[in-house]
Amino acid sequence: MNAVTWDQRERIIALLAEASADPDVRCVVVTATGRGFCAGADLRGAPAAGDRVAGDVARMIRLGAQRFIGAVMDCEKPVIAAVNGTAAGIGAHLALACDLVLAADSARFIEVFVRRGLVPDGGGAYLLPRLIGPRRAKELMFFGDAVGAAEAREMGLVNRVVPADELAKTARDWAERLAQGPTRALTLTKQLVNASLDTDRSTAFAAEATAQEINMTTRDAQEGVTSFVERREARYEGR
């Protein structure tokens, strides 16, 4: 069920950092094979710990689950989740941290933490209220019930639900559209939207103006304006 090991988590974080730094990478797709998208964290592969002292667990969460989810949200390219099956715990938060979420009709999302007597970590209490509001977020987190793909779509957790055999093609189609777009403008847009939920209007407006100032220095912005004047399709390079 693709439970995330310590090594896999570190590898994914590294790949997302590489994607941010590589101008030839224009979009990222996070998906899985088999019956599940991600069943949560698999702590069996974590480095051995000695005697635990106060602060160890908080440090583990900051450097582990939170860093993992933050790497997705901070990736400087659009990130699509193609959820092929069950996404539970940190697996659900991995999907929800992505910019766009496609779900197979067989997918399920489960805030499994309460079933284990745990507090949701990996950014769940941050992400869910911003996506579906605090009352629905509490319902999912208090009961730990599975949410099917159709209900997740109705709630606003996912963008689109497709038949399972069409998931890979739909994800590729979306990725190709994004990869042909103005990558730096998309990156700045992502940053503005992510920050907007945590700031006031004047700060958000200032950030928007600064983002446009930066964006106008890119080749893609110049190409976009030129193509409009010349009445032709824009040819973006991601630079």
GICORFEN-V719233 format. One line per field, one symbol per residue. burial: + if it has 16 or more other C-alpha atoms within 10 Angstrom, else -. A space follows every 50 residues. Layout:
burial = ???
This chain:
burial = ++++++--+--++--++-++----++++++++---++++++--------- -----------+-+++++++++++++++++++++++++++++++++++++ ++++++++++++++-----++++++-++---+----+--+++-+++++++ -++---++-+++----++-++---+--++-++++++++++++---+---- ---+--++--+---+--+-++-++---------+-++++
